[in-house]
Amino acid sequence: MSITNLIKLIGLMLIVAAVNILVLSPGLIGVQIGASALSTATGVTLLVASVWVLVQGIYQLLFKKPVVVPVKEMKTHEEYVEHLSRYRHIKGIDNDIHLALEQLERMRKRKSTLLEVLKQRFEETEMSFKKFASVAQSVEQLFYLNIRNILNILNVFDEAEYQRMLARKSSQFSSELLQKKANVYNDYLTSMKSSIANNEEILVKLDQLILEISSLDHIEPGEIEQLTCMQELDALIKQTKYYKS
């Protein structure tokens, strides 16, 4: 059971216990089973409801398998965060996962900030607004493509085997074979780190774009492509076929 679910279960148990104490304690509401028909019915109903809530909570948090959205079908920021968070405690890659999660939050904030800046400088019907917003949307797609690449790697990443390799528990194999196994996992990690580095570059360029837009006094639609940051973002987009998932 995850730490999050454990906290939720403990919280649920505390709430149920608190409600029962409040209703059944003589010094509080003081509902007593056997005192009267109404009091008995209320007390029994409360106890039955408490048991039902606890059973449902335990089932949902401990036994029910979560619905896993396939990587290629992910659409929302929350789905990416939820899926990536499942890997944040894997020793050896935990720092990379934490960084990727931090980047996801920064992207959410950068997107919101950029739209606010654009709305302050332009009308949403203006060509300048549409050009900036279009590039921002394309860069965001590229960012999430990198997250998908990370998740695809993690989906085939054998954590148990990786931990055995780190602990050198495969000494019965030849040094050549062990080196080949190490190279495979190094390739996994290199590809993942490359996607994280690409996303960091995207975030930096978005910061530069926000700064450039904030510093503009006036700009014509035809001048937008001449902005240094817009050219860099456009080059970044064109070098990646981001429409492929």
Secondary structure by P-SEA (a helix, b strand, c coil): ccaaaaaaaaaaaaaaaaaaaaccccccccccccccaaaaaaaaaaaaaaaaaaaaaaaaccccccccccccccccaaaaaaaaacccccccaaaaaaaaaaaaaaaaaaaaaaaaaaaaccccccaaaaaaaaaaaaaaaaaaaaaaaaaaaaaaccaaaaaaaaacccccccaaaaaaaaaaaaaaaaaaaaaaaaaaaaaaaaaaaaaaaaaccccccccccccaaaaaaaaaaaacccccc
